[in-house]
Amino acid sequence: MGLLDIGIRGSYIGKGENILNEFLLPSLCVAKKYDRIAGFFSIESLLAIANGIESLHRNKGTMRLIVGVHSIPKELIDASIKRKELKNDIQKVQEEIEKEISSLSDLLDKTKVATLAWMIDEGLLTVKAATVLGEGIFHPKTIIIKDNDDNEVAAVGSPNESRNGLGSNFEQLMVATSWNNLDAVNDQKVFFDTLWNNQCNDVIVLDITKETAAMIKKSLGSEYKSLKNLITTSIDNVLASIAEMPLNFFVSGNIPSLYMHQERAVIDALSRWPVRVLFSDEVGLGKTFEAAATISFLNKYCNVNRIIILTPKSVLRQWQEELSENFNIDTWLFDSNKKEYISSNNQIILMGNNNPLGYGSPNLILMSSQYARGNKNNNGLLAEESTILPDLLVVDEAHSARISEDLSGKPKKTQMYKMLEKIKGKIPHIILATATPMQKNAKEYHAMLNLLGLPKIWQKEQSFLNSLRFIMQDSIEDLSDANKIVSLLHYTNQEMRPDLSLLTDVEKSLLTELEDLYAQNNHFENAMFVKNEWNTLKNIFIKLHPARMLTIRNTRRSLSEIGYKFPKRNLREISLYESDKIKLLYANVYSYLNKECFSVERELHPDKKFNISFIKISYQQRVASSLYSCKISLERRMNKIEALKNYFEFNQFVNNIEYGNDIDDFDDFDQDDLLDQDSNSFDKLIDSNIDINNLKRAINIECCCLESLITQINTVLNNEGDQKIEKSIEKSLEVLKNGDSVLLFTRYTDTVDALIKHFNLKNKKFSYPYAIYTGNKSTIVSGEIYKECDKTEIKEALFSKKIRIVFCSDAASEGINLQAARILINVDVPWTPARLEQRIGRIARLGQVADEVDIYNVWYPNSVEAKMYSRIQKRLIGANIAIGEFPDVVAENIKHAILQNEKDDSLEMLKNIRNDMQKDALDKLWSDKNDKSTYSDEIRKKLLELVKKEFDLVNYDKENGIYKFNVGGKVYETTILCGNKNSISLKSKEVSNINKKFYGFNVVKNAGIDICLQDKNTKKIIKTESVIDVLINSSYENITYYDNYPTMLPNPKKLNLEFSLENKCTNSPLLWVKYDEFNKRK
């Protein structure tokens, strides 16, 4: 790093302090020699000259200084007399300066002056005084700086020296550089040397180096040595201290660098107290890091000590590793098989048969949500009396806690929901995280919001559903509906205390008017007001909707409009031709499913009314997945019916006979949807009213149907093959040949098996290695070698290109990021857009480097799959209304085939309002609206500037924004880009390796989070920007302080949710302890 690297201009015009910061201080940071002519010998000039001197001192650079003395009488023109008078005058000036130094109260000013004396003692500074012979005063102002590469700059101009730098006057400085104007630089060097050597006929120059040092030491007295002792405050201490300030949380280095939208989500979550929030970013936008950062902040600053995190078992280890490696949080993972906790560093706590959440359990717990929720015979671990409840409960993939419908169509709560419902009022802070809070209908989403807390009127399911209906209406004609809207708005405003800054002035005024009307209790007037003002009230209703207040959701659309770049989604179809034989086969299969299928169950339970439509639908999906899956499913059914048939040949009594349950064949998602149904409905033949003859008849009929269908499927497979399997593999091999990577997704392992079998058949001449990731299998296959592994190994192999194809069941649609692949093939589809989006989110996510991703949906246009896609599209519309914008998941051709494709203007308006609100929320983070940079961005820029000053730049990758610096022989990569693993922070290696010290600073840790400027009279918190500026420029002049104790939280008590705990969480987090209070504690 040298003068060539700091962008020196030929002219500097403006306030003196700006010239100081833009030219002089940066130049001194790289200087090895500094010559300066100052117009006056005074305390003011000494303080000005000392600006930046610490950098020169640290670099062991040398300085020659000439100062002017002006008070000698004009009539003393004889040189010998004048020389004598000059000595006398210098002594007088020094005496005046001594007095002024003694009266200095500012510790930094004293330290600056002391630095000059230290440099003299070390032989680094020589000082001479000059005066003019005859009339006039000595008034040249010249600066000459030389760096280690022998590059030089010379500057002359008007600036006057003062203790405030080069002053606040408007000044001009002309600069010449050796690489652009060597002659001009040499002219100034000759001029300086002529003066320095006392060879100028009109000027007398005397060496006053020793006198200057003595003057400073005398005036500072005993403080001189103690000041030198202050040079013990290293950058490590300073930056480590400011890294602990809540304000600098995002650039502290204690957490990974977050993207701007993630910072916004964390701040939004922390701006309510207690923290009760649903993180619901679209898949792939990093909601896990948002939740983890919130956990970290609450644990570090807000006395939230006991934390329980419930996650699917498949991602437990991933959560523990990420919290440890990225957030420095050591959690204890509970192993339900061994009945023990294991920490990130492999320590163990044995729990045995004791309640794993009771006495003796650790405070930071990771537990399988499936284990914690229990089963139908208990209320779950959290609801047990011996459980020590947490300060904060986090539930990942929180859609497992919902109210759906059972087989009879009645509302049914999942086990997770039952447990959370029992303890929701006993835990202060609750964080739910899911990209898909609505799986099938808005009731599920409402139930989840109820867990977080809703005003009483909103707790009614019908009120929530009505609100969604109102949002989609362009006008309100029904006066009863209008009164409902008034009540909903009133109770939202009064009980949830929303942030009204979201509203325009017109909207605020209208809300005030509505509240006044509500107080008058005139229902007719209220209704007419809503009816007449609905255009504006509708916007208010959307902005203040509890779902919006409790849900933090970022979408690709809103982020794209502020500059984020996401891969373009190319949604494509692979449309299959249905031959007459295939059409006939599927017609016969669906006829069987609608007629003969489950006739056996109806005969087994003649007096029991139950709805088996869900099971039939699941069978339809299974048979539509692939012909092979259809065949296997029917064969399994056949085996069960035959087992029952064989039983009757030997035993006429059917009481208490175990009967195989078709539900056992369903995948994990199916079983979850069954909501822990009472298996006795199908498992035991206990009904004494069974008509044996009718049962035998049903068994025989179903056996005949199944035999015929299985024969028909085998014929089609032998003659025509399975088009879905063949076309999927054909497309996969095409992708691999082009050098891309591909994921194949299906719901069912039967179809996975068929895909692998056909791939191996076609792959013989290519020998592409591949991976399998299903609910019960995680394998990498290379040739004849099958290696059992975990999902992390599959991810790493995909990123390293060791494998380029992965066969996945829906078990891989959550908790594993596979964005190293660019192509995804949906061999079949689930019936909800949420599940389909989870699949697509494996590749279409942050971190995907490709400009475009291709998603192929393989389907038969005229089959039951058309109904499946139709249902997906309708549920997608429902999700858009309830949650917010949901990305498209199917190709346009498919949508045209299944829908009339009518545009819904109301839905578009709703999307636009929510999109604008997200952009407004992000807008609040920007410190500079012009380049849309956040406070964190600004700190990172300053830190990079600091590193550039200190270390040699090895390389700059402009495309990726990566800088490489040589730091003590090691090369470190860094960037100012957010969301990058190499993002620079206050604890980055390249920053902490800077060998710099503070003059006059004492780092005072107040409750571990403050940095202060301390002397006898002052204790202030310095702004982070100023701290880094001091490090960059060695300038102590423009330090700024916080007026009050800064906090990262915008408004710690903004959202008042219903929360019934004996000791209510009413106090805001104590982030800053005032010094007087802190001292009292001592």
N, C-alpha and C positions, 0 to 999 in steps of 0.2 A: 504494500500500500504506500503510495507516494503522492507528490503534488500533482502528477499527471492524472491521478484517479479521482480527484475531488471536484472536477468541473469548474476550474477557476475561470472567471470572466475577465474581460479587459477593462470593465468599468463597473463600479458599484455606486449607486445613487440612492439616497434615502436616509432614514434615521440611523444615527451612529450605532445603536445597539444591533440593528439589522445587519450592518456591515461587519460588526464583530462576529455575529453568529454565522453569517454566510461565507465570510472570507478568512478572517484572522484565526478564529478558534480551530476550524478544520485544518488550516495550514500548519498551525503549531502542533497539532496531533501527530504530524508526520515529519516534523522538523528535526534536524540534527544541528543546525546553526541558525541563530536569530540575531540580526543586527537591527537596532532601532534608534532613531533620533526622535526625542520628545521635546516639545517646545518649552516645557516648564519643569522645574524641579520643585515638586510640591507633593503633599499627601495625596492630592487628587490624581496626579500623574502616576505616582507609584502604584496606587490601587488599580489604575487603568492598565498600566504596563504588566501588572501581575496576572491579569486575565489570561488564562491558558498556559501560564508558566508551569503549572503542575505537569502538563504533558511533556514539556521540554525537560523538566527535572527528571521525570520518570524515564525518558529516553536517553538520559545522560547527555543531552545536547548542551551546547554552549551559547552564551548570549553576550553581546557587546552593546552597552547602552550609553548613549550620550544624552544628557539633559541640559536644558538652558537655564542660566541664572541671569536675571534682568534688572536687578535693583542697584547696580553700580552706577554712580553719577556719570553723566555724559561727558563732563569736563575733564575726567581722568582719562586722557588719551594716550599717555605714555604706557607702553606695553609692560615695562617692568613694574611700574606703579600699579597698573591695572591687574597684573598677576597677583600682586600682594593683596590688593583690594578684593580680588575674586576669592582668594582663600578666606578673607575675613567674611565676605558676603555668604560664601558657602557655609561657614560655621554658623552664621545667623539663621540661614534658611534651615540648616539641620536642627538647630535648637527649636525653631518653630514646628518643624515636622515631628520632633520628639514629643512635644507637647500634644500635638494632634494624635499621634499614635497612642500616647498614654490615655487619651480621652476616648479612644475607639471603644464602643460597647458591643459592636457586632463581632462575634467570634470568627466569622468568615473573613472579615476585613483584616483582623489581626493575623489570621493564618496566612493570608496572601502576602502580607508584608514580611512575615517570618520566613516564608518560602524564599524570598529574595536573599535574606541573610544566609539561609541554609545553602543556597547555590553558591554564594560568595565563599563560604567556608569550604565547599567542595571544589572550588576552582572552576566553577561552571559559568560564573557571571563576573564581568568586569564593568565598572561604572565610571564614566568620565563626565565632567561638567564643562560647559562651554559658554562664553559670553562674547559679544561683538566689540571689536575695537572701534572707538568713535561712536557716532550716533547710531541709533537703531537697537533692536532687540534680536536675540537669537530665536528664530521661529520656524526653521524647516521641520517637516514631519515626514520621515522616511521609514519604510519597513523593507527589510531584505531577509528572505527565508530560503534555506537550502535543505534538501532532504538527503536521505541515504544514497539515492541514485545520482546525486550531484545536479539534480534539476533545481532551478532557482526561480523565485519570483521577486519582483521589486515593485513597491507601491508608494505613491506619493499622493497627497491630497490635503483636504481642509480639516479633517476631524480634530477636534480638541479633546484632550484627555480629561476624564472625570471618573469618579468612583463608580459611576453607573455604566462603565464600559467605555465606549467611544462617545457617550453622550446621547441625549435625546434630540439634539438639533438635526436639522436637515443637512446632510454632508455629501461630499463626493470624493471618491478614491479612484485613481487611475492605476491600473496594474499592467505590468509587462512580464512576460514569462520567457525563460531561456529557450524554450522550444518554438516560440513564435516570434520573439523580438529580442534576440541575444544582445544586440548593441545597446538597446535601452536599458537592459539589466546591468550590463557592464558599466554604463555611464553612472548609474546610481552606486555601484560598488566602488568605483574610483572616487566619487564624491564622498562617500562614507569614509573610505580609507584615508583620504586627504585630511578630513576632519580628525579622525581617530589618531593619526600620527602628528597632529598639530602642525600641519604643513599648509594651512590656509592663512593667507596674509591678513585677513580681516577678522579672524577669530582666535581667541585664546582657549586652549583646552587643558584641563588638569585631571589627573587620575584621582578619583575620590572613592575607590572601591572599599578600602579598609574603613574609611570614615563612615561610609554608608552602612556597612555591617555593624560597626560599633554603635551608630545612632539607633539602629533598629533594636539591637540587643539591650541597649541602655533603657530605651523607652518601654520595651516590653517587660524588662526586669525578669522576675522569676517565671513569668508566663512563657518566656521564650522556649525553654526546654519542655515545659508541659505541653505547649502547642505541638512541638514535634512529636510528642507521644501520641497525639491524636491521629497520626498517620498509621493507625492500626485497623481502621475500619475498612475491610476489604470488600470487594464487589460480591464475594460469596455471601457475606453477612447481610449486605444491603439487599441484594436481589432475593435471597432466601426469605428475608423479612417481608418485603413487599409482595412476594408470591403468596404469603399467607393472608393477605387482605381479601375479604370477600369480593371487593370490587374487581380484583384481578383474577378471580376464580377461573375464568375461561382461558387465561394465558399463563396460569401459574405453573404449568408443568406437572401439577398433581393429577390432572385428568388429561385425556387426549384432546387434541384440538377438535372442536365441534364445528360443523357447518353453521352458517348464520341462522338457518331455520331451526336448528337444534338448540342454539343459544336462546332463540326467541321462545321455544317451547319450555325450556327449563325456567327462564325468567317468569313466564306466564304461570307455570305451575307453582313457583315459589311466591307469587304475588297474592296468594290466598292463604288464609290461616284459619283452621288447620288445612294442610295440603291434601285435598281430595280431588283427584283428577283422573281422566281417562286419556292416555296417550294413544292416539289413533291415526298416526301418519299412514299414508298409503304404503303398501308393501315396498320395502327396499329403501325407505328414506331414513332409517336409523332410529326408530323409536326406542330400541333397547339402550342405546347410548344416552338418549334423553332421560330415560328412567334411571339409569345408573348414575348420571351426573347429578340428578336431583337427590338420589340416595346419598351420594358423597357429600353434597352441600349440607343437607339436613343433619347428617351424622357429625360433620366437622364443626359446624357453626351453631346449630340450633338445639343442641342437647337431645337429639333424637338418637338414643343409644341402642335400644332393642329393636332389631329389624328382622322380619321374617319375609323371605322371598319364595313364593310358590311358582314353580315352572313345570312344564312337561318333563317327564323323566329323561327324554332323549336330549334335552339341552341343559341339563343340570351342570354337567362338567364344563360345558361351554361358558355358562354364566360365571362359574367360579373362576375359570381361567381369565376371562375378560375383566372381571372385577379386580382380580389380583394384578394382572399385567398392565392394564390400562388405567385403573383408578386407585391402585395401591390399597385396596380394601381386602383384608383377609377374612373370607367367609368360611363358615363350617358347613360342609355338605353332609346331609344325613343319609347314610346307607341303610335302607329299610331291611335289607337281608341280614346284615351283620349287627344291626341295632347299635350303630356307633356313628359318631361325627368324625369327619376327617377334614382338617384345615387345608389351606392352600399350600402350606409347607409340610404337609403330611403328619401333623400332630393328630392324636386320636383322643376322643372322649367316649368312653363306653357308657351306654345308657341301659343296656340290658332290657328288662321288661318294664322299666319305668317309662312314664310319659315322656317322649322325646322333646316335648315343648314345655316340660315342667321343671321342677327343681333340678339344678345341675346342668341344664342346657346352656349353651353359649348364647351370646347376644346377637351375633350376626349369622343368621341361619339361612341356608338354602335347602329346600325340601321339595320332593316330587308332589305336584298338585294332586296327582291320582292317589298318592298315599295319604296326604293330609285330609282329603275330602271324605275318606272312609267309604262306607257302603250303606245300603238301605237299613242296616241294622243299628247304625249309630249316627251321631250328628257331626262327625268329623273331629279331628284333633283339636282345632281351635276352639270348639265349643265345650270341650271337657273342662270340668271344674279345676283340675290340677294344672291346667295350662297357664303359663305366665304369658299374658297377652303382650304383643309388641307395641312400641310407640308408632311404628310404621309397618304396614302390611303392603307388600307388592305382589300382584298377581299377573304373571306373564301369560300370554295367549288367553286372556280373560274371557273370551267367548265361551269357555267351558262353564262359566257361571251364567246361566240364562234360564228363562222360562220358555219352554217350547210346548209341543203337544204330544200327548201319549198316543198309544195305538187306538184309543177310542175317540181321539180328537179333543180331549180335555186338556187344560193347561197342566203342565207337569214341570216341577222344578228339578234341575240337575242336583246331584249331591253337593257339588261345589257351591251352587247358589244357596242351598239350604244352610250350609255351614256359614257362609258369609252373612247371610241374612240374620243369623242368630247373634253375631258378634260385631256387626257393623257400627253399632252405637257405643261400643266399648273400646274402640281403637281410634286414636286421634287422627292419624294420617293414613290414607289409603290411596295407593296408585294402582290403577288397572291399565294394562297395555294390550292392545290388539288392533291390528289393521282392519279387522272385519268384525266390529261389534254387532252387526246385524247379519246373521247367517241366512235367515229365511224371511222374517218379517219384522216390522218395527216394534212389536211387543217385546222382542228379545232385547233390543236396544234400550227401551224404556226400563226394563227390569234391571239392567246393568246400571243405569243412571240412578235408580232408586237405592242401589247399594252405596252410592257416593253421598246421597242426600238430596232430597227435593222438598220444596214447600208442600204442605199437605194437599193443596188443590192439585198439584202436579203429580202426586203419588198415584192418583187414579189413572188407570190404564186408558180409560176412555178420554180423559182430558188430553192426554198426550197424543192419542190418535186423532182427536178433533183438531188439535193444534196443527198437525201435518196437513189435515184437510183444509184448514183455513189458509195455510201458506200457499196452497196451490190454487186458491180462488182469486180471480181478478176483482170480484166485488162480493160484498156481504149483504145479502138480501134478507136473510132470516134474522129477525130481531133477537130471537133467543140465542143464536150463534153470536151475535154482536155483544150481548151481555156476558157471554162466556169469555169472549176475548178481553173485555174490560177487567173481569175478575182475574184472569190469568196474568195480564200485564201488571195489575195492581199488586198482587201477591209476589210476583217475581221481583218487582221494584222494591217492595218493602222488606221482604225476607231474605233475598239473595244479594241485595245491595250491589247491583251491577255497576261496571265502569261506564258511566254515561259519556265519557269522552269519545266513545264509538259513534255517538249520535251527532248529526248536524245540528246547527242552532235551531233550525225549523223543527226538527224532530224533538229536541229537548223541550221546546216551547209547547209542542203538541202533547207531549207526555205530561207536562205540568198541568196543562188544561184538563187532560183526562183524569188526573188524580183529584183535581178540584171537583170535577163532576161526580167522581165516585163517592166523595165525601158527602155529597148532597143526597145520595141514595135514591136518585130518580132513574129508574131502570129504562124508561122510555127515552129520556134525554140521552142517557149513556149509549143506548143502542143506535139512536139517530146520529150521534156524534161519530161512532165507529163506521156506520154506513156511509156517511158523507166524506169522511177523512181516510178511508181505507187505503188509498194509494200510498199515503205517507205512513200511516199506522202499520201497514204491512211490513215496511222496511224496519220499523221499530220492533215489531213482533219477531222478526227473523233475528235481528241483532241481539235482542235480549232473551232469546229463547234459552231455557235452562240447558238444553242439549248442547248449545254452542258454548255456554259458560263453563260447563263441566268437561267438555271435550276439547282437546287440543289436537287439531288435525292439519297437517300440511299436505298439499297436493302438488303433483307435478305441474299442473297448469299454472298455479299461482307462482311457483318457484321459477318456472320457465319465463314468466313475464318480468321477473326482476333480474334475469341474467343467468340462471342456472342452465346448464346444458345436459339434457338427458338423451339417451339413445332413442332414436325414432322407432316406434313400434310398428312393424309391418305385420299386420294380422292377415294371414293367408289361409286358404282352405285347400285341402286335398279331397276333392269330391270323388266318391267311388261310384262305379256303375253297378247297379243292382240287376243281375240277371233274373230271368223268370224263376229259376230254381231257388235263388236266394230270397226273392220276394215271397215265394210260396213257403219257404222254410220259416221266415220270420212271421208271416201271417199265422202259420200253424202254432208257432211258439207263443205268440201273444194271445191267440185263441185259448190255448191251454192255460196260460196264466190267468186269464179272465174267467174261465169256466171250471175246469177240472182241478186246477192247482189249489191245494189247501182244502179240498172237499173232505179229506180225511180228518183235518182238525175240526171242521164243523160237525162231523159225526161224533168225534171224541168228546165235544163239549156242547151238546144240543141245548143246554139251558143257559149257556154263558154267551153273553153278547160281547163281541169284541170286533175291532176294526183291523183287518189285516191288509188294508190298502197300502200302508207304508212298506210292509214286507214285499208286496207285489211290485211296488215301484222299484224297490232295491233289486229285485230279481230282474226287472226290465233293464235297469242300468247294467247289471252284470252280463246279461245275454247280449246287450248292445255293445259291450266293450270289445268283444271279438268273438268270432265263431268258436275259437278254442275255449274261451271263457264260458260261452254258452253251453258248449258240450260238457265241460267239467261240472258246471252248476247243475245241469240236468242229471248227470250221472250220479252226483252226490245225493240229489233228491231221490233218484231211483234206488240207490242203496238203502236209504232210510225206509222208504215204503216197502221194499222187499224184506227188510229186517222185520218189520211189523207183520207182513204177510206170512213169513216163515214162523213167527211166533204163534199165530193162530192155528197153524197146522198141528201144534203140539199142546196148546193150552187155551181153553175157552175163557178163562178168567183173566181179565185185563186190569184188575185193580192194582194200583201202585207199581205199575211197570214203567221203568224209565224209558222215555221215548226221545230220540235224538231231536235236537232243536235246530231248525234251519238258521236261526239267528247266529249260531256258532260260526257259520261260514261268512258272516258279514265282516267287512273290514273295520278298523278301529273307529272310523267316522260313523259308520252305520250303528255300531254298538253305542256310541255316544248319543246318537239321535234317539235310540230306543229308551234312553233316560232311565236305565236301571229297571226295566220292566220286570214284573213278577214272573219269573220263568215258569212257575207252576202252571201258567196258562197253557203251556205246550209240553212241559217236561213229563207230567205224570197223567196217566189215564186213571182218574179217580172217580169219574162220574158214574154212579150206579144206574143212571137212566139210559146208558148207551144201548142203542139198537145194534146188536152184533151183526145182523144180516145187512143192514144199511152200511155199516162200517166196512164189512167185507166187500160189499159191492163198490164202495168208494175206492177201496184199495185196489181192486181189480181194474176199475176204469182208469185210475191214474197210472197204474203200471202199464196198461196197454198204450196209453197216450205217450208216456215217457219212452217206451221201447220204440214206438214209431218215430218219435222226434229224434232220438239218438241215432237211429239207423239213417234217417234223412240227413242229419248233420254230417255223419261220416261219409255219406255219398257225395255231398257238396264239397267237403274238404278234400276228398280223393280226386274229384273231377276238376274243381275250380280253385281249390286252395282257399286261404283266408286273405282276402284283399287288404283288409286293414293292416294285418301283420306284414304282408309283402310290400305294400306301398310305403309303409312307415320305414321299413328297413332299406328299401330302395332309396328313399329320400336321405336317410342317414348316411348311407355309403357315398352318395353324391356329395353330401356336406363334408365328410371326411376326406374325400378325394380333393376337394377344393381347399383343404387346409384349415377348415373351421372345426369347432367343437360343438357337440349337440347333446341335449338331454331329451330322453323319451319318457313321457309321463303317462301313467295309467292308474286307475283306482285299484286294480286287482292284480294280485300276484300271479294268478292264472295267465293273464295276458302278458305279464312280465316274462314268465317262463316261455310262452310261445314266441315272444319277440327274440329272446336270447337263443332259442333253438334255431330259429330261421336265420338270425344274424351269424351264428356259428357255421351254418351251412353255406352262406354266401361269403363269409369272411376268410375262407380257407386260403385263398390266394393273396389276401392282403395282410392277414394276421394282425389286425388292429387290437391292441389291448383295450379292455373296457372295465367298467365298474358296475356293481349292482347295489342299489340302496333301497331297501324296503323296510317294513316294520320289523322283520325278524332276520334280515340278512344285510350284511355290509361287507362286500367282497370286491377285491381287485383281481381281475383275471388277465393273465398274460400267457398266451399259448396254453400249455397244459398245467400251468401253475395257478392255483387258487389261493389267494392270501386273504384270510380274515382280517378285517381292519375296522377302524372307527371312521366316522364321517369326516373328521379332520384330515385323515390321511387321504380320503377320496378328494376332498377339496384341494389339498396341496398337490396331489397328482394331476388334477385337472389344470391347476394354475401353471404347473411346470411342463405341461403338455406330455407327460408320461402316459396319460390316457386322454382321449378326446371324445369319448362317448360314455354316457352314464344311463343305465336303465333304472327308472325310479317309479316307485309307487307313491301314493299321496303322503306317505310317511316322510318323504323328503321335501314336502312343500312348506314345511315350517322348520326354522331353526338351523338351516344350512344355506350358506350363500355360495352360489355356483356361477358367479358372473364372469368366470373365465370362459364360459360357453357363450356363443352368440346365437345359437339356434335352439329352439324348443319345439318339440312335436307332441301335441296332445293326441294320443291314440284314442282316448275317450274323454268324456267330460263329466264332472260332477254336476249336480243340479243347482248349485248356488254360485253366483258370481264371486263370492268371497273365496271359495275354495279354488276356483279357477285363477283368480288374481294371485292367490298364494303361490300357485305354480309359476305363473309368469314372473312373479317377483323374485324368483331365484336368479334370473338373468337380467331383467329390466330393473336395475337398482343402482344406487350410488356406488361408484367403483367400476362400473361397466365402461371399458375404454373404447369399445366399438361405437361408431356413429349410429348404427342401426342394429336392431335385433329382429330376427324373424321368428314369428310364432305360427306354426302350422296346426290347424285343426282338421283331423282326418274324420270324415263322416259320410254316412249314407243320407242324401237329402230327403228321401221320401220315407224314412223309417221313423221309429220312435225317437231317434236322436233329434229330429226336427222339433218334437215336443219338448225335449230336454233343453234345446237352445232357446226355444220360445220362453220357457220358464226362467232360464237364466236372464234373458233380456228384461223380462217383467220385474224380476227381483232386483235387477240392476237399477231400474227406474225407481223402485221403492227405496233402495239404498241412497240414491241421489237426493231424495226428498228428506229422509230422516237424518242421514249422517253428514252428507256433503258430497262433493263431486267424486264419482267413482270412475276409474278409467275403463275404456272399452276393452272387452276381453274376447270378442269374436270378430271375424272378418265381415266386411260390408256385404259381401255376397250372401253370407249366411243370414245376416239381418234382413236383407231384402227378401230372402226366401221364406222367412218365418213371420215377418211383421209387415204391416202396411207402410211402415216407415214414415208415419206422420210426425212432424216436428211439434214438440210441446213448448210453446213460448213461455209458459209459466215456469216450467222446469229450467229453461235457459236463463230466465231472469233470476231464479233462486241461485243457480250456479254462479252467476255474475256477482250477486251481492256477497255471497260467501267468499268468492275469490278476491273481491276488493277488500274485504275485512282482513283476510290473511295478508295481503300486501300492505295494508295500513299497519298491521301489527309488526311486520318486518321493518317497515319504514321507521318505527320508533327506535330501532337499534342503530340506525345509521348516524355516525358522527359527522360525516360529510355527505350531504344529499347528492352532490354532483357526481361523485364516483361511487356512491352507495357503499361506503366502507363503515364498518362498525368500530366501536371503541377498541375491541380486541384487535381488529385489523391495524389500527393506528399504532398500538403498542408493538405489534409484530414488526411493522415497518421501522419503528425506531430501534428495535433490538437488532434488526438486520443492518441498519446503518451503523450501529455500534460495532458489530462483528466485522463489517467491511473496513472500519477504521483500524481494527486491531490485527487482522489476519490477511494473508495473501489469498486472493481468489484463484482457485485452481481451474474451475470451469463453471460456466453458466449454461444450463439447458433451458433455453428460452421457451421452447415448446411446452415443457412441463413445469417451468418456473422453479427449477431446482438449482441451488447454488452449492458449490463444493469449495470448502475452505481448508487450507493447510493449518492445522492447529497443533503445534508442537510435534510435527512429523507425522501426525495422523490426519487423514482426510475425513471431514464430516460433511454430510449432506444436510441442507436445510432449505426451507421455503417459507414465504409469508402467506402462502395459500392456506385457507382454513380447511379443516377436515382431512388434512394430510398427516400421515404418521411422522413426517419429517418437519412438521410445522414448528417454527421457532417459538420458544417460550422462555419464561424467566428462569427455568432450570435446565435449559438445553445445554449439552456438553460444550458447544462452541461459545456459549455465553458465560458459563461458569468457569471456563478456562482463561478468561481475560484477567491479566495480571495488573489490576488497577486498584488504587486506593483512594478513599475519600479524605479530603482535608477538612477538618473542623466539624465532621459529622460524628455523632454518637447514635448508633442504632438502638433505639429503646423499644423493646418488645412489650407491648401492653396486651396482656392476655394472649400473647403469641401472634398478634396480627398487625401491629402498627410499626411504621418507621417514622422517626421523628428527628427534627433538628433540635439539638439540645445544647443549651449553655446555662448560665446561672439564671437567666430570666425567661427563657423561651422553651416551650414544648409544643411543637406543631407537627401535624402530619403533612408530609410533602407529597404533592401530586406525583403519581407514577411517571408521567411524561417528563416532569422536571428531573426526577432522579436519573432517568436514562439520558436526558440532555446533558446533565453534569458529566456523566460517564463519556459521552460522545465528545463534548467540546471542552471539558475541564472548566466550564464556566459556572460560577456560583452566583452570577448576577441576576439571572432571570428566573430564579426559583419561585415557584408558586405553591400555595398551600390550599388544603381543603378548608373551607369556612366552617363546615360542620363535620361530624363523623360520617364518612361516606358509607353507603350501603348498596349492595347489588339489588336489593328488593325494592321495586317501585312503590309498593303499598302493601305492607305485610298483613293488613286486616281487611282487605277489600271485599272478600267474598265470605259471607256469613252463612255457612251451610248448617242444616239441622244436625246436631251432634249431641247425643245424650250420654255423657260420661259423668260419673260422680264428681271427679275433679276435671272440670271443663278446661279445655286447652284455650285459654283466653289471652295469655301473654304472648306478645310478639317475640320473635327470637332476639336475644340480646347479642347483637353482632359486635358492638363497640362498647367498651367499658371506659367511661371517662376517667381521666387521670386522677382527679381528686378521689373518686370512688375506688380506683385501683390502689392508690396509696393507702387509703383507709383499710382496705383488705389486708395489706401487708402488716 
